[in-house]
Amino acid sequence: MVGSKLFLIFLLVIEYCGCANILYVIPFTSKSHYIMLRPIGLELARRGHNVTVITAFREADHPPNYHEVIVDDKEIWDVTGGKRPNVFTMVEISAEDFHDKILWGGGYGFTEVALNSTEVKKFLARDHKFDLVICEQFFQEALYILAHKYQAPLALVTTFGNCMRHNIVIRNPLQLATVTAEFLDLKEPESFVGRVRNWYFTVYEYLWWKYWFLPKNEELVKKYVPNLKEPVPSLFEMQRNASLILINSHFSFDPPTAYLPNVVEVGGLHLSRSDGHLPMDLQKILDDSKHGVVYVNFGSNVRSSELPLEKKNAFLNVFKQLKQTVLWKWEDENFENKPDNLVIRKWMPQKEILAHPNIKVFLSHGGLIGTQEAIFNGVPIIGIPIYADQYNNLLQAQDIGFGKILPYHDINESTLRHLVNDVINNDYYRNKAKEVSRRFKDRPLSALDTAMFWIEYVIRNRGAEFMKNPARDLNWFAYTMFDVYAFVFVCAAVVIYIVIKLISALLQFLGSNEDLGKKKKN
Ligand SMILES: *[C@@H]1O[C@H](CO)[C@@H](O)[C@H](O)[C@H]1NC(C)=O
């Protein structure tokens, strides 16, 4: 009796909150991606939705309406074949090489690992109904087909900012003069050379992506997701019809850009709700450092212990002369000649560390997640970019004024000492960091609540067809107005031609009259 009453209340609650069945597809096994993507699934579940997550990460403690379908845990190097390289060597790599050697192969490999995982195969073989499919947009387009399989609207989420691949497909303006490809490092993006480079890279990426990478993803669909309802849309079409794209940027830090209503900035989403706290030992170290703390962490993929000896020594020689405590994420247990003011840990609760008021500066590789954590907490950055979007994030921080870039090849004792002392002792950086922090948080809704609003909006409006750009259905010359400009050009050319002809005829006429007059006089 009590049970059935409870069940009735349960049904009422479901009715009341308009709870939906949501499939959340984030199988990419990179920890830094998961840090941003994790709160979306958990928060949807907390709000009462029935959430099924295809993921590589198991949550220790999750609500009962949060279901995990776990993919095989593989590292990118297992998938691309070969050994994990020393990540510091990737400083040299061009944006094109980064795509050729890592992203395309890694993306394809990960997508196949996900589709071929035991739990995923079992899940796909059963019958399910979903009201929305949310996929990460990161070189795993084959998974978009799940939205077609379940005949549900598709929402996308990216762990980085504005990018060509979503803009071009949903017909958001590309804005290449100010929006730099996310993995391209340009010293002066708005100069002529910078814009040519950006244009060239965008064309390169687009052609390879559309005509080589997407077809390879289509093969994965055929192989692993058979028996789809005909006609099966192409993956390009799937993305074109995405109802919503959540991107990890915010105009208070990233360059302001034009967005369609279904492209929504949710930068800093993982910082919206704080649930963590510092472990006791670190809390004490940070509290007791009365001169402040220098925090060093080159991210989850880069291992500090792979630093070449002369660079490691440069760091150590500078650090040991500081009166500040230095907290360094160092993955190796052995550390010879460790200075007294240096504290090493294999892993750092970064979000909580950066929130501590004694942090003076963050020495970082400039990954977006860490950069946003520094922004959120108003901490100045010294950035050593290694690969991917790191250079762009740091350039933005440097332009705004709360960060300094130290190119990897320039690391030596004197550059490092100069920069560290400058950033610690000059209030300019800290003030700028505080200013950006304040404006980063100054929003009508927190980033996470913004994401929730728009996801639920798309569910309420069954895909919100009306939000999508009608220009998606135009061909490229209608969309770019090329036909109209060509027409105007031809009309103008005809008019100019006629005017020239008339004038020359007139001149000829006048000339021959003059000749006639001259002849008469003679
Ligand atoms: C929630 O989703 C799971 C699939 O992961 C499904 O088996 C279950 O029936 C769903 N529950 C409700 C109440 O729809």
The ligand as an SDF file (V2000), in Angstrom:
LIG
                    3D

 14 14  0  0  0  0  0  0  0  0999 V2000
   16.0340    4.9180  -17.5480 C   0  0  0  0  0  0  0  0  0  0  0  0
   16.9810    4.5540  -18.5320 O   0  0  0  0  0  0  0  0  0  0  0  0
   17.3240    3.1680  -18.5470 C   0  0  0  0  0  0  0  0  0  0  0  0
   18.3340    2.9580  -19.6520 C   0  0  0  0  0  0  0  0  0  0  0  0
   19.6020    3.2510  -19.2270 O   0  0  0  0  0  0  0  0  0  0  0  0
   16.1020    2.3220  -18.7820 C   0  0  0  0  0  0  0  0  0  0  0  0
   16.4390    0.9520  -18.7070 O   0  0  0  0  0  0  0  0  0  0  0  0
   15.0310    2.6630  -17.7730 C   0  0  0  0  0  0  0  0  0  0  0  0
   13.8470    1.9690  -18.0820 O   0  0  0  0  0  0  0  0  0  0  0  0
   14.7530    4.1540  -17.7640 C   0  0  0  0  0  0  0  0  0  0  0  0
   13.8200    4.4830  -16.7100 N   0  0  0  0  0  0  0  0  0  0  0  0
   12.6870    5.1820  -16.9260 C   0  0  0  0  0  0  0  0  0  0  0  0
   11.8490    5.4790  -15.7040 C   0  0  0  0  0  0  0  0  0  0  0  0
   12.3530    5.5660  -18.0230 O   0  0  0  0  0  0  0  0  0  0  0  0
  1  2  1  0
  1 10  1  0
  2  3  1  0
  3  4  1  0
  3  6  1  0
  4  5  1  0
  6  7  1  0
  6  8  1  0
  8  9  1  0
  8 10  1  0
 10 11  1  0
 11 12  1  0
 12 13  1  0
 12 14  2  0
M  END
$$$$
